């Protein structure tokens, strides 16, 4: 009952998950740095 297409999809999904785990979320880091630069000291946005 093993569907070859499903197997391929699963493999691709697992590869994507591994890649995501290895890669740190870059946009959030950029966001934080920009916020810190823009916000005056003592008025940093609470996230």
N, CA, C and O of each residue as an XYZ file, in Angstrom:
188
protein
N       0.826     -1.224      0.000
C       0.000      0.000      0.000
C       0.857      1.270      0.000
O       0.325      2.378      0.073
N       2.175      1.112     -0.081
C       3.061      2.280     -0.057
C       2.926      3.055     -1.364
O       3.164      2.515     -2.445
N       2.545      4.309     -1.256
C       2.388      5.163     -2.430
C       3.719      5.876     -2.704
O       4.172      6.667     -1.876
N       4.347      5.608     -3.852
C       5.664      6.222     -4.123
C       5.628      7.745     -4.073
O       6.573      8.377     -3.602
N       4.527      8.338     -4.564
C       4.442      9.807     -4.553
C       4.446     10.321     -3.112
O       5.120     11.301     -2.796
N       3.682      9.646     -2.240
C       3.624     10.069     -0.837
C       5.010      9.960     -0.200
O       5.425     10.833      0.561
N       5.720      8.870     -0.524
C       7.062      8.679      0.031
C       7.970      9.844     -0.360
O       8.715     10.370      0.467
N       7.896     10.239     -1.639
C       8.734     11.346     -2.112
C       8.365     12.627     -1.376
O       9.242     13.373     -0.939
N       7.067     12.880     -1.241
C       6.623     14.086     -0.535
C       7.155     14.095      0.892
O       7.612     15.122      1.394
N       7.089     12.926      1.539
C       7.555     12.827      2.925
C       9.050     13.133      3.004
O       9.505     13.850      3.894
N       9.806     12.572      2.051
C      11.254     12.789      2.046
C      11.548     14.281      1.858
O      12.390     14.855      2.548
N      10.834     14.892      0.905
C      11.054     16.309      0.635
C      10.716     17.127      1.887
O      11.439     18.059      2.238
N       9.626     16.775      2.550
C       9.218     17.486      3.768
C      10.289     17.361      4.843
O      10.645     18.344      5.493
N      10.803     16.140      5.028
C      11.843     15.924      6.036
C      13.089     16.740      5.718
O      13.706     17.316      6.614
N      13.460     16.786      4.434
C      14.631     17.577      4.037
C      14.405     19.048      4.367
O      15.299     19.729      4.868
N      13.190     19.528      4.076
C      12.877     20.930      4.365
C      12.981     21.204      5.859
O      13.532     22.225      6.270
N      12.455     20.298      6.668
C      12.514     20.472      8.124
C      13.966     20.540      8.581
O      14.331     21.400      9.382
N      14.794     19.630      8.070
C      16.206     19.622      8.457
C      16.858     20.947      8.088
O      17.620     21.510      8.874
N      16.557     21.447      6.885
C      17.142     22.711      6.446
C      16.697     23.839      7.379
O      17.503     24.687      7.763
N      15.419     23.843      7.740
C      14.895     24.897      8.616
C      15.569     24.837      9.989
O      15.890     25.868     10.580
N      15.776     23.619     10.484
C      16.402     23.477     11.799
C      17.847     23.977     11.764
O      18.330     24.577     12.724
N      18.532     23.720     10.636
C      19.932     24.130     10.527
C      20.050     25.639     10.362
O      20.996     26.248     10.861
N      19.087     26.247      9.658
C      19.185     27.672      9.350
C      18.504     28.491     10.440
O      17.312     28.304     10.683
N      19.223     29.391     11.104
C      18.583     30.255     12.097
C      17.678     31.272     11.408
O      17.985     31.710     10.299
N      16.581     31.653     12.033
C      15.666     32.619     11.413
C      16.333     33.975     11.274
O      16.436     34.721     12.247
N      16.788     34.300     10.064
C      17.520     35.553      9.842
C      16.627     36.793      9.936
O      17.021     37.769     10.574
N      15.434     36.790      9.322
C      14.625     38.027      9.337
C      14.416     38.590     10.736
O      14.470     39.805     10.925
N      14.179     37.723     11.723
C      13.923     38.210     13.081
C      15.137     38.945     13.637
O      14.990     39.985     14.278
N      16.342     38.409     13.396
C      17.555     39.078     13.871
C      17.642     40.480     13.269
O      17.896     41.460     13.971
N      17.424     40.554     11.946
C      17.488     41.846     11.255
C      16.479     42.804     11.876
O      16.794     43.959     12.165
N      15.263     42.307     12.075
C      14.184     43.118     12.643
C      14.623     43.724     13.983
O      14.477     44.925     14.214
N      15.155     42.880     14.845
C      15.546     43.334     16.183
C      16.609     44.415     16.077
O      16.517     45.448     16.741
N      17.622     44.180     15.243
C      18.701     45.163     15.104
C      18.134     46.495     14.629
O      18.483     47.549     15.161
N      17.261     46.448     13.630
C      16.682     47.680     13.094
C      15.873     48.390     14.181
O      15.980     49.607     14.337
N      15.075     47.645     14.921
C      14.264     48.249     15.979
C      15.158     48.924     17.016
O      14.877     50.040     17.453
N      16.236     48.241     17.407
C      17.136     48.813     18.409
C      17.742     50.114     17.900
O      17.883     51.072     18.659
N      18.103     50.153     16.616
C      18.719     51.351     16.065
C      17.703     52.501     15.994
O      18.020     53.652     16.296
N      16.472     52.155     15.584
C      15.462     53.185     15.390
C      14.951     53.737     16.728
O      14.782     54.945     16.889
N      14.712     52.835     17.679
C      14.111     53.253     18.946
C      15.141     53.972     19.814
O      16.272     53.503     19.942
N      14.765     55.103     20.413
C      15.670     55.796     21.333
C      15.906     54.959     22.581
O      15.054     54.155     22.959
N      17.045     55.139     23.216
C      17.366     54.338     24.402
C      16.245     54.430     25.435
O      15.684     55.503     25.658
N      15.929     53.310     26.057
C      14.888     53.285     27.078
C      13.495     53.171     26.486
O      12.528     52.992     27.226
N      13.367     53.271     25.160
C      12.042     53.160     24.537
C      12.046     52.031     23.521
O      11.421     52.136     22.466
N      12.752     50.948     23.838
C      12.815     49.826     22.907
C      11.458     49.129     22.876
O      10.807     48.992     23.912
N      11.029     48.690     21.700
C       9.728     48.012     21.598
C       9.726     46.713     22.382
O      10.684     45.942     22.328
N       8.650     46.476     23.106
C       8.522     45.242     23.885
C       7.956     44.168     22.981
O       6.817     44.270     22.525
N       8.751     43.130     22.718
C       8.275     42.045     21.855
C       8.120     40.777     22.655
O       7.729     39.745     22.109
